[in-house]
Amino acid sequence: MTIHFFKYQGTANDFVMVDDRARTFPAADHALVNRLCDRRRGIGADGLILLREAPGYDFEMVYFNADGHLGSMCGNGGRCTVAFAQQLGVIGEQARFLAADGPHEASIDEAGQVRLRMMDVEGQQEWPEGVFLNTGSPHVVSFLPPGTLAGYDVYGRGRAVRYGDAFRERGGTNVNFVEAPAAVGQPWQVRTYERGVENETHSCGTGVTAVALAAARRGAQSPVPLRTPGGELSVSFVAHADGSFTEVYLSGPAEYVFAGHLNL
């Protein structure tokens, strides 16, 4: 079997993309997906995404974590899938597609910036580990003292929270460590431990979305600029008195890297 794949990245959060409108990709083969994402034995990526047809939508995004199993919503992956769909000629500048957490809308401009509407968020829960909320994927947001994020043990602490008793029954959680800006208008600094990758990634779209909404409780105003190790993103929203958020948008770059064929 020969797989024609594309590689995309959004703020260094990278994905193997496959046009699976013919539904020929062996999606049930978790070991294959894991191998394709392996950076030493495969193509290398934080996840794999299938673009499929879906009645009533421009396309469906089917996202797999690097461990080979189906994942929840991926914000950067969604933005990259929009750019991929445009490259394939499936969409123009606007898209309406289906993902694991339901329908999404998006637009892409001439500079390759993708603005993706995320799900509405009902509220946040305070835990000893930090603020917990679901932005299409579950996230803990932990705010750190100034000057500590750069040297923080994101892998060790993130893994401990991800597998901790508080979140085990929820299937685990992603964990974001955050440093507030020194001045208004500067970006919030974010590093993320991602479940499914089981390591720190250079960026996480649902993660920075969770950070922006949690930061709103601490005075952040929409749109919130955020900086990850892989680059800068922006999150806008409408905050409501009951603690919910609507019209949540994640914006940032989505770039084609390369394409190729792999014989299995």
Secondary structure, DSSP 8 states (H G I E B T S, - for coil): -EEEEEEEEETTEEEEEEE-TT--S-TT-HHHHHHHH-TTTSS--SEEEEEE--TTSSEEEEEEETTSSB-S--HHHHHHHHHHHHHHTS-SSEEEEEETTEEEEEEE-TT-EEEEE---B---EEETTEEEEESSSEEEEEE--TT-STT--HHHHHHHHHTSHHHHTTT--EEEEEE--SSTTS-EEEEEEETTTTEEES--HHHHHHHHHHHHTTT--SSEEEEETTEEEEEEEEE-TTS-EEEEEEEEE-EEEEEEEEE-
